[in-house]
Amino acid sequence: MSAGGRAARAILFDIDGTLLRSRGSAGIFDEAMEQVFGIRGDLRSIRPDGMTDPDILAALMDGRSPAGGAITPRLLATFEVTLARALADGVVRGDVQVWTLPGVNELLAELSSRHDARLGIVTGNMRATARVKLGAVALDGLFRGGGYGSDSPVRDLLPGVALRRMRRGDEMPLDPRQAVMVGDTPHDLSAARAHGMRCVLVATGQYTHSELAAAGPDVLLDDLGDGERALRAILGEECA
């Protein structure tokens, strides 16, 4: 459709468990944590899905004080760069594998072709590490903006951050009331509801179908493999 004064729909995607999965990154997270904070964590000891990276770090420290006595913004920025570089090196070496989930490439291609849709990211990953993961599967050029764990440890704030970035330089206004969040955890649903957004959840992460159903999303899909149904769900043409 033409820009003719109508608002575009913002479609915000989570990354891990929604768009893609990775293997080999947990150990790299632990190593980067030890290198920057002086504390060795074990990412596999918690359920990090849907958490922001700062919250994950705090959980893994479990009350222990990092080198320097606090998780300062400067240390977080150092951790972001350290982790992103290590992940990128791991991808090049083949120690880290990243792949898209069923139907993702086709769905994003369809949505990207629509004049009335704008794609964004809302993830607990820090911005630099999110770019590494999306770049590893050639998805990094599809999104106009995002909200990241490096913006705030509070995930419920991140959709607002993403929308503000996506509005910059766009000839068509974005109506937050028409926005939709696509994720794989109850944290994604909470973030969507904090901004009055619809939410489509997919059972492709670590939360079970029954756990996600109990959270009460607008639509719950097994995955994004049924492109027509996923498209209807995201565009608000199908209800749970």
Buried (B, 14 or more C-beta within 10 A) or exposed (E): EEEEEBBBBBBBBBBBBBBBBBEBBBBBBBBBBEBBBEBEBEBEEBEBBBBBBBBBBBBBBEEEEBEEEEBEEEBBBBBBBBBBBBBBEBBEEEBBEBEBBBBBBBBBEBBBEBEBBBBBBBBBBBBBBBBBBBBBBEBBEBBBBBBBBBBBBEBBBBBBBBBEBBBEEBEBEBEBEBBBBBBBBBBBBBBBBBBEBBBBBBBBBBBEEEEBBEBEBBBBBEBBBBBEBBBBBBBBEBEE
